[in-house]
Amino acid sequence: MSSSHGEPWGTMLQSLHYLCKRTLRMPIASVGLVRRYLSWENEQRCRGLLEKPTGRYKKENMGAAVLVSLCSVAGDPAILYTLRSSTLTGLYKGEVSFPGGKRDDSDEDAISTALRETHEELGIRLEEDCVWGIMRPVPDRTNMMVAPVLANLGPLENLTLKPNPQEVEAVFTLSVSHLLQEKNQGYTHFCRDGIYRYTLPVFLHGPHRVWGLTAIITELTLELLAPGKYCMRTHVLGRTRH
């Protein structure tokens, strides 16, 4: 899909609480390839790639952080998203997002921010050993740098989520296999005064459309998790973001 307008991110759809459980429709021989995205070997590879950036970003004063929550649903690798409450004030009410928020003075680093915010929003307390590392920070609509903290929550069936209704309207997942299918990937062109500015990715056909900052972080995650299987769609002034 494609559109041209001046809004920086646009308004994301709202709907009822929905937890997306998808069955892989592929040959049995391919199932192992999909499930290995959360394997010990792939985790070690990702941790290795993120080791140096994480050390650097932990020392930087990030304005905010989000927890990119890998998990498994019925054994299939997935990513967990939240729909922010429409009763919140500010720019991001009613939008699809990852658990997270602004840095607190008590936070030691971006990882502390992401874990604290996740506990406040979803009622789960996670230990730092579930964190794989910090991916490249990206600016939000106000140019505040947001650090994506990648973590594996494990089987979703083993977690008791208690979403804070004041902050979270819905919780849902999208399987990695769903996100990697080209038919579920789109893009939006943004123009200003008739001049092309940038392209942002969009992930479609789930319970909610994923786009904006959350979609950018999702594609960074897919590139890391499944190298060579996802083509980046984020472009700024004709140049792909790396």
N, C-alpha and C positions, 0 to 999 in steps of 0.2 A: 504494500500500500504506500501511497505517497501523497503528501499535501504540502502546501506552501502558505505560511502565515507568519505573523510577527511574534506570537506568544512564545516565550522562552521554553516552556515545557508543555503547556496545555493543561487540561483538566482530566484526571483519570476517572474511569467509571466506578460506580458504587453498586454493590449488591449484597445479598444475604450471606451469612457465614457459610463457607464451603471448604471442605477438605478434599483436595483432588487426589484420588487414588487411581492410577492408570496401570493397565496391564500391557506389558510389552508385546507388540504384535510383530514378531520377527522369528526367524528360524531358531531352534533351540541352540544351535552351534554359536549363534551370535550373542546369546544372553550373557555368557561369561565375559565377553568383551565390554558389555555395558556395565555389568556389576563391578568390574575391576576399577572403575573410576574411584571407588571408595576403598580399594584394596590397600593393604599395608604398603605394597610396593609403590603404588601411585601416591600415597600419602607422603612417603619418604622422599619421592622425587619432588613433589610440590613444596614440602618443607625445605628441601635443599635450595630450590630456586628462590624461596622467600626469605632465607636466613639473613642474607646481607641487607636487603631492603628493610626487613623488620627491625634489625638493629638500628638502622638509620632513622626510620620513621618513629621508633619509640622515643628517640631523643628530641623529636620535633614537637612543637606545641600545636597539635591539631585542634581545629575549632570544634570538630564533631567526629564521631565514629559510628559505624554500623556493623552489626554482626551478620556476615554472609553465612547463613546457617545451612550447611550441608546436612543431609539426613538420609535415611532409607525408609521407604513406604512399601510394605509387603515385599521387602528385599530389594526393591529397585532404588537406585540413587536418585535423589531429588533435592530441590532447594526450597526452603521454607520462606514464605513471604507474609507480610501483614498488610491489612488495609487500615490505615489510620482513621480514627474516629472522625466523623463529620462534625462533631460538636467542638473539636479543638479550634483554637484561634491560630492565626498565622497562615503562611503560604501553603502548608502541606496537608491540611485537613482533607480527609476523604481520599487520600492518595495511596497507591500501592508502594510499599517500602520494605526495607529490612529493619529488624529491631535496632534501635539506636537513637542517638540524639547528641546534644551539645555536651562538650566536656565540662565536668564539674571540677571545682578547685581541689577536691579531695582525690581526684583520679590521678594515678601515678603516670599513666600513659594512655594511648589510644585503645589498647586491649582492655584496660580497666574500665574505660568509658563504655565500650561495647558490651562487656559482660554485665556491668551494672545496669545499663539501660535495658538489656534483655531480661534481666531479673525483674525489673520494675514493670516491663510491658507484658511479659509472658509468664511470670511467676516461677521461672526455673532458674536455679542457681548452678552455674557451670564453673568448672575448674579451668585454669589456664592451660592445662595439658591437652584439652580438646582443641586448642587453637593451633592452626597450621602456620599462621603468619599474617603479616599485613601486606596487602596489595597496594598498588600505586594509588595514592590519594587523588581524588578528583574534586573540582570545585562545584558547589551547588549554585542555585540561581542568584544567591547573594555574594558569590565568589568566596564563600567560606570553604576551606579545605576539609573534605570528609574522608576519613581513613576507613577503607573496607577491611575488616578483620575476618579472615576466613577460618571457619571452625567446623568440626563435624560433631553434630549432636547425637549421632548413633541412630538406632531404630526409633522411629517416631512413636511406634506402639509402646515403647518402654517409658515414654515421657508423659507426665501429667501437666498439660498446659493450662494455665489459669490466666487468660488474657485480661488485662486491666481494662474494663469497659470505658473508662475515661480517656484511654489512649488508643485502644485497639478495637476496631469494629469487627474484624474477621481475620482468621488465620487460614492459609491455604498453601499447598505445595504444587510445584510443577516438576515432573520427572526430568532428569537430564536428557533422556531419550526424546521427550516431547520438545524440549528447548533446542535440541540439535537438528530436528527435522525442518528442512527448508520451508515447508508449507506453513510452519508456525512462526516464521521470521518475517518481519517487515521493516520498513524504515519510513522516516518522515523527514522531508526537506524543509528547512527553515529559511525564510527570506525576510529581508528588511529593506523597505523602499525599492522593492523589485529586484534586489540583488541577493543572490544565493550566499548564505552564510555558513551553514553546516548541516550535516545529516545525523540523525540519531536513530538508534535501533528501536524496534518495537517487537515484543513477543506476544503472539496472538493465540486465540482459541483455547485459552484457559478460563477459569472462573472470572478473572479480571485481566484486563490488558496491562502488560508491564512495559513501561517506557520511561523517558526522562532519565534522571540520575540512576534510578534503580535498574533500568535496562542497560545503561553503560557499565555498571558494576557487574551485572549478570554476564555480559559478554566478556569482560575481563576474567571472570570466573571460568567460563566455558573454555576460553583460550588456554588457561592454565590447567584445567582439569582434563581436557580432551584436545591436546594440541593437534592441529591439522584437520580437525573435524568441524571447526566453526570459522566462518569468514567474517572478520570484523566489519561492522557497518557504520561505525562512528567516524565521521569526517568533520574537520574544521577547516573552512576555507579551501576545500578541495584536497586536504591532506589527511590521510588516515592517522588517527591518534594511536600512539604507541607508548 
